[in-house]
C-alpha cells in the first residue's frame, strides 16, 4: 500500500494517445457499422513483430456483437485490431480485421 507521502501515480497518457490515433485512423475508413473499444494492451516485449513499451495494440469489436447486459454472450469475430508505435515519427499504424 502506498504511503501518504508518496501518492500512487498512474500513467495512462500513452494509452490515451494510442486510442486517439487509432480513432483518427478508423475515422478515415469506411466502416459498415459502429465499433466499441474492448481492449488496450501495451506490447512491452515478446510479441511478433518485435515491440516495445511505446507499441500499443487496441481491439475494437462491432457493437452488435456486444450484449446489452453482463449475462449476455459476446458474439465471436469481427474485431478490428489496431497496432500503433507512439515512438515512430512516421506514426505507423496497422489495422487488421479479426475473424
C-alpha positions as CSV (number, residue, x, y, z in Angstrom):
1,X,0.0,0.0,0.0
2,X,1.3,3.5,-0.9
3,X,2.2,5.8,1.9
4,X,0.5,9.2,2.3
5,X,3.9,10.9,1.5
6,X,4.2,9.2,-2.0
7,X,0.9,9.3,-3.8
8,X,0.3,6.5,-6.3
9,X,0.8,7.6,-9.9
10,X,-1.0,6.1,-12.8
11,X,0.3,6.9,-16.2
12,X,-2.4,6.5,-18.8
13,X,-1.4,9.3,-21.2
14,X,0.3,7.0,-23.7
15,X,-2.7,4.7,-23.8
16,X,-5.0,7.6,-24.4
17,X,-2.7,8.9,-27.1
18,X,-2.8,5.5,-28.8
19,X,-6.6,5.5,-28.6
20,X,-6.8,9.0,-30.1
21,X,-4.5,8.0,-33.0
22,X,-6.5,4.8,-33.6
23,X,-9.8,6.7,-33.7
24,X,-8.3,9.2,-36.2
25,X,-7.2,6.3,-38.5
26,X,-10.5,4.5,-38.2
27,X,-12.4,7.7,-38.9
28,X,-10.8,7.7,-42.3
29,X,-12.0,4.2,-43.1
30,X,-15.5,3.3,-44.3
31,X,-16.9,1.1,-41.6
32,X,-20.2,-0.6,-42.2
33,X,-21.2,-0.5,-38.5
34,X,-20.3,1.1,-35.2
35,X,-17.4,-0.4,-33.2
36,X,-16.5,-0.2,-29.5
37,X,-13.0,-0.4,-27.9
38,X,-12.8,-3.6,-25.9
39,X,-9.1,-3.9,-25.3
40,X,-5.9,-2.0,-25.0
41,X,-2.5,-3.8,-24.5
42,X,0.9,-2.2,-24.2
43,X,3.2,-4.6,-26.1
44,X,6.2,-4.4,-23.9
45,X,8.1,-7.4,-25.3
46,X,7.8,-10.9,-26.6
47,X,5.4,-10.1,-29.5
48,X,6.0,-10.6,-33.2
49,X,6.9,-8.4,-34.9
50,X,9.2,-7.1,-32.1
51,X,7.6,-4.5,-29.9
52,X,8.4,-2.2,-27.1
53,X,6.9,0.0,-24.4
54,X,5.7,2.5,-27.0
55,X,3.7,0.0,-29.0
56,X,0.0,-0.4,-28.3
57,X,-2.5,-2.9,-29.6
58,X,-6.1,-1.8,-29.5
59,X,-9.1,-4.1,-30.2
60,X,-12.4,-2.8,-31.4
61,X,-15.5,-5.0,-31.6
62,X,-18.7,-4.4,-33.6
63,X,-21.3,-3.1,-31.2
64,X,-23.9,-5.6,-32.5
65,X,-21.8,-8.4,-31.0
66,X,-21.6,-6.9,-27.5
67,X,-24.5,-7.8,-25.2
68,X,-26.5,-5.1,-23.5
69,X,-26.1,-6.8,-20.1
70,X,-23.5,-8.7,-18.2
71,X,-25.3,-12.0,-18.5
72,X,-25.3,-11.9,-22.3
73,X,-22.9,-13.8,-24.6
74,X,-20.4,-11.8,-26.6
75,X,-20.5,-12.6,-30.3
76,X,-17.5,-14.1,-32.0
77,X,-15.3,-12.4,-34.6
78,X,-15.5,-9.1,-36.4
79,X,-12.7,-7.3,-34.5
80,X,-10.5,-4.5,-35.8
81,X,-7.1,-4.8,-34.3
82,X,-5.0,-1.6,-34.5
83,X,-1.3,-1.6,-33.6
84,X,0.4,1.8,-33.1
85,X,4.0,2.7,-32.3
86,X,4.0,6.0,-30.5
87,X,7.7,6.5,-30.7
88,X,7.9,6.5,-34.5
89,X,7.7,9.8,-36.2
90,X,6.1,8.3,-39.3
91,X,3.3,7.1,-36.9
92,X,3.0,3.6,-38.4
93,X,-0.4,2.1,-37.8
94,X,-1.6,-1.4,-38.9
95,X,-5.2,-2.3,-38.9
96,X,-6.1,-6.0,-39.2
97,X,-9.6,-7.4,-39.4
98,X,-10.2,-10.3,-36.9
99,X,-12.0,-13.5,-37.8
